[in-house]
Amino acid sequence: MDHYKVLGVNRDASKESIKQAFRKLAVEFHPDKHANSPPHVRERATLKFKHLSHAYETLMDDRKRADFNIRSSFSSNPSSSSYHWNRSYYRDQNPGGDHRNSGGCGYNYGYTRSGRASYINKLEMLLRLMTARTSLLHLTFAGLLLGASVAIDSGGKALWEMHNSGKSFEDAMDSIDNAKG
């Protein structure tokens, strides 16, 4: 589903124009407005309102919008690999499929990839991994450990030279081995 088409705006639309388009369409398709409509019209309006709400939520958040733009560019480019995005709204369903009013509801997102994977997809995954907050923390910690080991190593050599001028560490080890033997 193309969120820009759902809201009827261009890909370079500002947040203000996205907000205006959403408000205009939300008034038209709001479920309360269709409370007295026939069931099929009411269901269609409710579904359309859910799509509008999701599109608005995605396009108003800069991070989600960038992620959507990247993913939609992959799905529109058949030469890289084809992506099939699915999103379904669910409400605690029992095996019979009827809706229980237990209050547990949400969105279920996922995608499946068909075709060959391109290096761009692998690069995107690597960039996401490298820019994740936990990955950055782990890299920082590893850098600190490496820096500490280098500092300790160079400090140990400096201490050795300060207390044992004229002897190298290897010479001292040879003299210890000779003394043992």
N, C-alpha and C positions, 0 to 999 in steps of 0.2 A: 504494500500500500504506500503510495507516494503522499506524504504529509502535505506537501505543497499543493498538490492537486485537490486534496480533501478540503483544504482551506481556501483554495482558489487564489493563491498568491504566487509570485515568482520566487525563484531560488535565492535571489538577492534581496528579498523583502526585509524591511526593517522590523524591529520588534513591535513598533507602534502599528504598522500596517497589518501585522499578523494578529495583534490584539483586536483591531477593528474588525477584521474579517471573521475572527472567531466569535466575537460578540454578536455580529449580524446573523451568522449562521446558527449560533446557539439559541437565539431567540426563536428562530424559525423551527428548529428541530427539538427543542426542549421537551422532555417527556411529559411535564405538567401541562403543556399546551395541547398535547394530544391525548389527554386523559379520557375524553369522551369520544375519541375516534374509534373506528373499527379496529379489531385486534391486529390485523396485518399492517395497517398504517401505523399504529402505535408501536409495534415491534420494529418496523423499518426506521421510524423516527428515533427510537431509543438506540438502535444500533448505529445510526448515523451520528447521533449525539456522542456516543462513546468514541467513535472514530475521530470526531472533531476534538473532543477533550484530549485524547491521546496525542493527536497531531499538535495541538496547542501546547501541551505540556512538553513535548519533545522539542519543538522549534523555539520555545521561549528560554529553554536552558541551553546556554552556549555549548556546554560539553556534549549534551545529548544531540544537539543539532549538528555539531561537527562529526560525531560518531555516525549519525544517520546519513550525512552527506557522503562520508567515506564509503559506508556500506551500500548506499544506493548507487554510487558511481561504479562499484564492483558489479552490482547486479545488472546495471545497464550496459556493461561492457562484456559482450558474449565471448570475446577472445581470451579474457583472463580465466575466468571460470564462472559458472552460473550459480548464483545464490538464490535460495528460495526462503524468503522470510515468512514466518507465520506468527501470528499473535492471536490469542484467543482469550476472551473474557470468560472467567469461570466463577461459579458460585457453588460451593459445596454440593456436589451432585452424588447421588447414590447410584448404584449400577443400573437402575431403571431409567436414569436420566432426568428425573424430575428435580426441581430446585427446592432445596430446603432453606428455610429462612433462618439460618443459624448465624448470620452475620459474617461468615468467613468468605470473603471474595477478594479477587485481585486479578492481575493480568499474568498470563503465562507467555513468556517470550522464548524464541528459539530460532535456529536456522539450520538448514542442512545444506551441504555443499555438494554439488555434483559437477562432474567434469574434472579436468586436471587442475591441480593446485599450482599456482604460479609463484614465482619468487616474490612478487609484491605482497601476496598474502602472508608469506612467511616473514617478510620484512615487517609488515604491519604487526604481526604477533610479537616479534622480537622487540619492536619499539614500545608496544604496550607493556611488555614484561619489564623492560628497562625503565619505563617511566612510572611504574606502579610505586606507590609510596613505600611499601614494604621492601621492594627491591632496592630502592634508593637508600633506605636505612641499612640494609644488609651490605650494600656496596660501600657505604660510609664506614661501617664497622670493620669490614675487611681491610679497607684502606688504613684505618687507624692501627689495626693489628700489624699490617705490613710495615707501616712507618715506625711503630714501636720496636719491631724486631730489627730494623735497620739501625735505629738509634742505639739500641742495646748492643748490637754487634760492634758498631763503630766506637761506642763508649768503652766496651771491653778491651778493644785493641789499644785505645788511648791510655787506659789504666795500666795495661801490661807494659807499654813502652815507658810510662812514667815511673813505674816501680822497678823495672828491669831494663835499664838503659844498656844498649849494646848487645843484648841477646834477643834473638827472635824466639817466638813460641816454639818453633820446630827444634831449635837448638836446645831449649830447655827440656822438651820432651825426650830428645835423644840422650841428654845427660841423665834424666830420670831412668830411662831404660838401661843405660850403662850401669847405673848404680844398683839397679835390681839384679842385673846379670852378673 
